Amino acid sequence: MCGIVGCILKENEDVAPILFDCISKLEYRGYDSIGLATFSDGKINIKKDKGKIIEVDKSLDLKDMPGSFGIAHVRWATHGDPSKLNAHPHVDEDNTVAVVHNGIIENYLEIKEELISEGHVFKSDTDTEVIAHLIEKFMDEGFDLEHAVRKTIGIIEGAYALAAISINEPDKIVATRKDSPLIVGLGENGYYLASDSPAILKYAKDIIYPEKGEIVIIDRDGVVVHDEFDNVVNKDIETINWTPEMAEKEGYDHFMIKEINEQATAVRNTLTQRENVQEIIDDIGDIQRICFVACGTSYHASLTGKYLMESLAGIPTDVILASEFKYSANTLNDKTLVIFISQSGETADSLKALDVANQTSKTLGIVNVAGSAITRRADYVIQTQAGPEIGVAATKTYVAQLTSIYLLAALVSENDELLNELDMVPDFIDETLKDVDYVMELSKRYNYARDFFYLGRGYSYPTALEGALKLKEISYIHGEGYAAGELKHGPLALIDEGIPVVVIIPPGDNYRKTMSNLEEVKSRGANVLAIGSKDDESLKAKANAVIGINPEVKEIIAPLVYIVPLQLIAYYITLEKGHDPDKPKNLAKCVTVE
Ligand code: M6R
């Protein structure tokens, strides 16, 4: 979590407005504090405070700072409360070095104690501050900034992407990374560092991806990358094909609703990966078991993958939460394909699991962010084509992940009928989005609730889980997703008069059984909101409200379409409750800590 940015301009112009613009694009990574450091007239200038960017800018005018190079940070607190003192950048006691950091320094307490015993004075409760003091200590011993950073990373343990500036080496930013993302942008007006590409899309399209332990030195003349032995590394330069507009709200009130509305395009674009997917299948060869590994929304996409792979391709498939993966790892072998689903490609739990899986099995990443860690470490990669997703709640990346999984399953099982049905999905999504007014009205009716249940069977079960996750993470209403048949084994006890139960009931094999479950909750007083076929008169008679979907959307492809009204409900209920759907409390878009 947290986002970092660095920039050095070729001309001697003020960098603060650019740093501010770049770091604002990373607010989805952390929004409890913001800070900028620039260098001018032989000193480091710092403005920082707790609060959202807009609030802190209002009180401190972050864009008004002299200096043509600097660093910036948005924070998602791990060590120490959100506060001005704990906000980055952090400095040594004499303000000679400033540092921004994304990640966690696991051994910071030991380091801090030692530094205190040597006379260093600390101001914050953060793990990061030790980095500033270590760099200063090594520079005092005679090391230059680059080598002081190298000595520092020889001491700190944990995950980091960090950038440092020093008054003793003006016009230079030194950065490095291990297990946290960092990209370097080569722009026309200057050179950039960032945790993620949306930060710098407006300024630089040519990107270098530093590897763990490499040291990046940027000055006004360019970028040099050194390996651990000080050798220059010739890095590939990759060009990002995302546009700056893709990371803007473009007239929508929130990124989330913009991204919900981009889902048809996300599916259409991801379907263009068909040839790539086929090539991967041909290359992988004989596979006797599949393991999906993921977290959160990506885990729900993976669950749909299990139903598809087992029913269409007959391949035994497990779905394992990334954080639990190591406990199952000794059943893997070289005939297992381990598939990592992740929109960011940087999720720490998934990366740890990928390192384990790489030891025994073939690995495939289904990832939205090009150049991210999973794309570099997995044997094969399918890139979902959702474009940048800024809202913390995953929406268009979810349907793009599903699309990739459907493509994979349809191609493995040579199921042309499913391939044809997939082509119709974008239109079904757009048609469903037209009912937005009705969903808004329902959101007003349902925002009273303290708890929601979401029920679905078979392919609709992961949709129920994902619908519940969307609701809880942004509206803070408790939502539970259940396999419809499981309710009577315990949770039915919680069904009360008026409790909303969302039932996902597309036409298909599971329809009748799901209808029985609907009646079970209805007869106990639940307020049933059903998502089913527009033509389903019997559903309309039984449920309290129905969101109607095109009747041609059959059970098997329903996950791609039926999720749309559930996302909309979560979004509009959140607005009703006065919360910001793009920045839910305690959450960040990219979870780079275990
Ligand atoms: O980047 P990833 O897909 O690996 O992230 C996994 C989860 O953190 C993520 O899906 C999270 O659950 C969503 N933001 C929820 O909307």
Boltz pocket constraint, residues with backbone or C-beta under 6 A from the ligand:
constraints:
  - pocket:
      binder: B
      contacts: [[A, 295], [A, 296], [A, 297], [A, 298], [A, 299], [A, 341], [A, 342], [A, 343], [A, 344], [A, 345], [A, 346], [A, 347], [A, 350], [A, 392], [A, 393], [A, 394], [A, 395], [A, 469], [A, 473], [A, 588], [A, 589], [A, 590], [A, 591]]
      max_distance: 6.0
